[in-house]
Amino acid sequence: MKVLLINGSRRDAGCTYTALSKAAEAIERGGGGTEGINVGSRVLKGEVDEVVKEAGEKVKTADGVIVGSPVYYASASGEIMMFLDRFFGAFGADMKYKPGSAVASARRGGTTSTIDDLNKYFQINQMPVVSSCYWNMVHGNTPEEVMKDEEGVQIMRVLGKNMAWLLKCIEAGKKNGVAVPA
C-alpha cells in the first residue's frame, strides 16, 4: 500500500507540507507507505512537463493519492490547478478506482472551495474520495501555526487512518476475487 502525496504549494516545506506530513504519519502507522512530490514550486519555475511526467510514473505504482494546496485568493493555487489539468489529462486512466483525497491549507477562509476544486479531479476520474471527520483542512500562516491547529492536525490524522483502512479493504477485496469494475 503506497499513497502518493502531492504538494501544490510554492513552499516545499510550508503549511501544506505540514498537513500532508500528518496524514502520512497516520498512513504509515496503518501499515502503508507514502511518497511525496512537491509540484507547486516546480510549476512556478516552469518545470510543468517534467513534474507531470515524474508524478505520472509515481502514480502508476501508487495505490492512492492525496493532493494538498494552499488557499490563494479563496481557491486552490494556480500551480496545482495547472499541474492537475495536465496530470489527469495524461495519467487519469492510471488513477481510475484508486482512492483520492484533497487537503487545503489556509490562514483563514477559502478552504472549502479549494477542497471542492481539487475533489472534482477525483470524481471525474472515477476515484473514491476519502474523507476525514470534518473538512480536510488546516489553518495557520506558518508550519508552527498549523501545528497549533489541534483540530486540523487531528483531521489530517483521521484522513490518513481512513486512507490506510480503505486501501486495506480494497486489497482484501482483490485477494478474495472482487474484480475492479471495467
C-alpha positions as CSV (number, residue, x, y, z in Angstrom):
1,M,0.0,0.0,0.0
2,K,1.5,3.3,-1.1
3,V,0.0,6.7,-1.2
4,L,1.4,9.5,-3.4
5,L,1.3,12.8,-1.6
6,I,1.2,15.8,-4.0
7,N,2.2,19.2,-2.5
8,G,0.8,22.0,-4.6
9,S,2.4,24.8,-2.6
10,R,5.1,27.1,-3.7
11,R,6.8,26.4,-0.4
12,D,8.1,22.8,-0.3
13,A,8.1,22.6,3.5
14,G,5.3,25.0,4.3
15,C,1.9,24.7,5.8
16,T,0.5,22.3,3.1
17,Y,3.5,20.0,3.5
18,T,2.9,20.0,7.3
19,A,-0.7,18.9,6.8
20,L,0.3,16.2,4.3
21,S,3.0,15.0,6.7
22,K,0.4,14.5,9.5
23,A,-1.7,12.4,7.1
24,A,1.4,10.5,6.0
25,E,2.3,9.6,9.6
26,A,-1.1,8.0,10.1
27,I,-0.9,6.1,6.8
28,E,2.4,4.7,7.9
29,R,1.1,3.8,11.3
30,G,-1.8,2.0,9.5
31,G,0.7,-0.2,7.6
32,G,1.0,1.8,4.4
33,G,3.8,3.7,2.8
34,T,3.9,7.2,1.4
35,E,5.9,9.1,-1.2
36,G,5.8,12.8,-1.6
37,I,6.3,15.1,-4.5
38,N,6.5,18.9,-4.4
39,V,4.9,20.2,-7.6
40,G,3.9,23.8,-6.8
41,S,7.4,25.2,-6.6
42,R,8.4,23.3,-9.8
43,V,5.4,24.5,-11.8
44,L,6.3,28.1,-10.6
45,K,9.8,27.6,-12.1
46,G,8.4,26.4,-15.4
47,E,9.0,22.7,-14.9
48,V,5.4,21.6,-15.6
49,D,6.1,18.9,-18.2
50,E,8.9,17.4,-16.2
51,V,7.0,17.2,-12.9
52,V,3.8,15.9,-14.6
53,K,5.9,13.1,-16.1
54,E,7.7,12.3,-12.8
55,A,4.4,12.3,-10.8
56,G,2.8,10.1,-13.6
57,E,5.5,7.5,-13.1
58,K,5.0,7.5,-9.4
59,V,1.2,7.3,-9.6
60,K,1.4,4.1,-11.7
61,T,2.8,2.2,-8.6
62,A,0.7,4.1,-6.0
63,D,-2.5,2.8,-4.5
64,G,-3.9,6.1,-3.5
65,V,-3.4,9.9,-3.9
66,I,-3.7,12.9,-1.6
67,V,-3.4,16.3,-3.2
68,G,-2.7,19.3,-1.0
69,S,-3.0,23.0,-1.9
70,P,-2.7,26.3,-0.1
71,V,-5.5,28.7,-0.5
72,Y,-4.7,31.7,-2.7
73,Y,-7.5,34.2,-3.3
74,A,-10.1,31.8,-1.9
75,S,-9.2,29.0,-4.2
76,A,-6.6,26.3,-4.9
77,S,-3.2,27.6,-6.1
78,G,-2.8,28.3,-9.8
79,E,0.2,26.0,-9.8
80,I,-1.7,22.9,-8.5
81,M,-4.6,23.6,-10.9
82,M,-2.2,23.8,-13.9
83,F,-0.5,20.7,-12.7
84,L,-3.7,18.7,-12.2
85,D,-5.1,19.7,-15.5
86,R,-2.1,18.2,-17.3
87,F,-1.6,15.3,-14.8
88,F,-5.1,14.0,-15.0
89,G,-5.2,14.6,-18.8
90,A,-2.1,12.4,-19.2
91,F,-2.4,9.9,-16.3
92,G,-6.1,9.9,-15.3
93,A,-6.6,6.4,-16.6
94,D,-3.8,5.2,-14.3
95,M,-5.8,6.6,-11.3
96,K,-9.2,5.1,-12.0
97,Y,-10.5,3.4,-8.9
98,K,-7.6,4.5,-6.7
99,P,-8.7,6.4,-3.6
100,G,-8.0,10.1,-3.6
101,S,-8.3,13.0,-1.2
102,A,-7.9,16.7,-1.1
103,V,-6.3,18.8,1.6
104,A,-6.4,22.6,1.9
105,S,-4.2,24.9,4.0
106,A,-5.2,28.5,4.7
107,R,-4.6,31.3,7.0
108,R,-8.4,31.7,7.4
109,G,-11.0,31.2,4.7
110,G,-11.3,29.6,1.3
111,T,-10.6,26.1,2.3
112,T,-13.9,24.5,1.4
113,S,-13.9,26.0,-2.2
114,T,-10.3,24.7,-2.5
115,I,-11.3,21.2,-1.5
116,D,-14.2,21.3,-3.9
117,D,-11.8,22.4,-6.7
118,L,-9.4,19.5,-6.0
119,N,-12.1,16.8,-5.4
120,K,-13.5,17.3,-8.9
121,Y,-10.5,15.7,-10.4
122,F,-11.0,12.6,-8.4
123,Q,-14.7,12.4,-9.1
124,I,-14.3,12.9,-12.9
125,N,-11.8,10.1,-13.0
126,Q,-13.9,7.6,-11.0
127,M,-11.7,7.7,-7.9
128,P,-13.3,7.0,-4.5
129,V,-12.9,10.1,-2.4
130,V,-11.6,9.6,1.1
131,S,-12.9,11.8,3.9
132,S,-12.0,12.5,7.5
133,C,-14.1,13.6,10.5
134,Y,-14.6,17.1,9.0
135,W,-13.4,19.1,6.0
136,N,-9.8,18.2,5.2
137,M,-8.2,21.5,6.2
138,V,-5.7,23.1,8.4
139,H,-5.3,26.7,9.4
140,G,-2.2,28.7,10.0
141,N,0.2,31.1,8.3
142,T,3.3,29.1,9.2
143,P,4.0,25.4,9.8
144,E,4.3,26.2,13.5
145,E,0.8,27.8,13.5
146,V,-0.6,24.8,11.6
147,M,0.7,22.5,14.4
148,K,-1.2,24.6,16.9
149,D,-4.4,24.0,15.0
150,E,-5.2,20.9,17.0
151,E,-8.5,20.2,15.2
152,G,-6.8,20.5,11.8
153,V,-3.9,18.2,12.8
154,Q,-6.4,15.7,14.1
155,I,-8.4,15.8,10.9
156,M,-5.2,15.0,8.9
157,R,-4.5,12.0,11.2
158,V,-8.1,10.7,10.7
159,L,-7.7,11.2,7.0
160,G,-4.5,9.2,6.9
161,K,-6.1,6.5,9.1
162,N,-9.2,6.3,6.7
163,M,-7.0,6.2,3.6
164,A,-5.0,3.3,5.1
165,W,-8.2,1.5,6.1
166,L,-9.8,1.9,2.7
167,L,-6.6,0.7,0.9
168,K,-6.6,-2.4,3.1
169,C,-10.2,-3.1,2.3
170,I,-9.5,-2.8,-1.4
171,E,-6.5,-5.1,-1.1
172,A,-8.6,-7.6,0.8
173,G,-11.3,-7.5,-1.8
174,K,-8.9,-8.1,-4.6
175,K,-7.4,-11.0,-2.8
176,N,-10.9,-12.5,-2.4
177,G,-11.8,-12.2,-6.1
178,V,-13.6,-8.9,-6.1
179,A,-12.9,-7.6,-9.6
180,V,-12.2,-3.9,-10.3
181,P,-15.1,-2.5,-12.3
182,A,-14.4,-2.4,-16.1
